[in-house]
Amino acid sequence: MMDAPRPLFDSLDEVKNLIESKRAIITPPHVPTTAHEDYEQGLRFIYSYLGSEATFNAYRREVERLLQWVWFIAKKTLKEIHREDIENYIYFCQFPPESWIGIKNVPRFILKEGLRMPHPEWRPFVAGISKAAFRHGETPNQKKFNLSQKAIQAIFAILGSFFNFLVQEDYLGQNPVIQIRQKSKFIRKQQSKAVIRRLSELQWAYVIETAKKMAAENPEEDERTLFMMSALFGMYLRISELAASERWIPQMGDFYLDQDSNWWFTTVGKGNKQRDISVSDAMLEALKRYRTALGLSPLPARGDTTPLIPKTTGKGPVSSTRHIRSIVQKCFDRAIEQLRTDGFQDDAEALMSATVHWLRHTGISEDVKHRPREHVRDDAGHSSSAITDRYIDIERQARHASAKKKHIDPDESL
């Protein structure tokens, strides 16, 4: 099938309602009759990841792509899939037909006349471009689609889990992903540490100064912006740890004072893991300023249920990560303008590629220079010190310094 595939699985809420209401699972009409069991197994597998919307979305994406290929390209069912098929599937993912590639992210389903209908522009793969390229007028192009190494690793990891699930459910007898002995054919080994995307000291100085100016000009909206920028950098928060969700609603009472008069912030992060983050004096001052601007007491009491990031219009917390990204981007944009005005063209150009997550990376990278890495590891919620070590680039700097004066022409060394 080279025609555009149609989506199989709806949003997290729709899947949850379908399974928990105990209604009969209705297989979409475009699923082959021989694959109805495959579809139900895939649905029940992704349902087991309802605890985190980001994880659910990632697992849904990979299972959906696989089933589309199995049914419409390989012309098989999951029970007929072997190791060679998975290898062929990985090659397919690296070079999918243009009809399978979209140029923008769209919902899988839309509401039409009261019914959930497949979105006509949805595709299993999406060709993207960098923020900087977009700003320079470039547009996504299916012909330039490229599957990253990280994406290939995700395919192996998620499909490995999916086939383990099928084996445990006695749906399959073996896991074909485990049988692939040479994954290096698809995944390049990284000899050196991956570069951590972060802001330079100059860029961060301009960003935080911009946030302060915005707060002074429009306190009703941008005192919130200043606090968000401070929290993303100063407590290494992920964007999902600021936005409200079913599993966690960040509240003022998540800041608390312990018996030793130290302030902490409790959050629920990646993998639905709760952790306490030590709050610096500077972060505490940022909190006081923010709460005062909201008309609250400088510091919260235990049990304070005021949303940490409230909506500026209406009631309740901000739940959209897209909305938080747009707030941060507005601050980035103004900082870029100021950098250009002050003659820092290269720094302005580099900042055009920055994302919200760079603030977390920047905060960790700065702190790991001065704090014990175990302390930074626990505040950041890293599963091991090896992850935190990626932010230590002293050896990398020294390696570059020793290479800086190397000569190519022997006469130049004289």
Secondary structure, DSSP 8 states (H G I E B T S, - for coil): --S--------HHHHHHHHHTT------TTS-GGGHHHHHHHHHHHHTTTT-HHHHHHHHHHHHHHHHHHHHTS---GGG--HHHHHHHHHHHHS--GGGEESS---SEEEETTEEEE-TT--SEE----HHHHHTT----GGG----HHHHHHHHHHHHHHHHHHHHTTS-SS-TTTT---GGGTS---SS--------HHHHHHHHHHHHHHHHH-HHHHHHHHHHHHHHHHS---GGGTS--SS---BGGGEEE-TTS-EEEEEE-GGG-EEEEE--HHHHHHHHHHHHHTTS-SS--TT---BSSB-SSSSSB---HHHHHHHHHHHHHHHHHHHHHTT-HHHHHHHTT--THHHHHHHHHHHTTTS-HHHHHHHHT-SSHHHHHTT--HHHHHHHHHHTT--SSGGGG-
